[in-house]
Amino acid sequence: MEDTLEQAREEIADHPDLPRLVADGCARVADKWESYNDELWEARRWAISLAKSYAADEGIPLVSPDDEHDPNK
């Protein structure tokens, strides 16, 4: 989960709910994913995508780290 959270922080600015959202995404992917090795990156991408969807469903605004300090975005 920590590796996925670190990868998520490359495209999502840190947010208090981000670890929980990523953990939820990881749990869902782990239930459905049976492969390892190079496909692990794809599993992490899926978990991050789920975390973004969960955030949207809960009304939690997640932004890119590049947009975090830009009030015009």
Steps between C-alpha positions, in 0.01 A plus 500: 500500500784741579649463151161572347449801726843631399411449134164675552677802647680543166169607346280593798590768756506369854161502668401370846267241344745382233653211703155359578379538143811330363472223759138442393608490137782256583261274688264481204782434254652235727171311499499488120868504395699178485812608312830635626828613337477775235124509519522632855527854360169450320339376822622813678361720220164325538503554878581869453220534246261342748621739771419793271154358434437448872609859567263631234214291642568646845538858373869510593694732268833352394737711292825447318811595701570758227159662560517486879633854538345654189181687601399535134440127454 
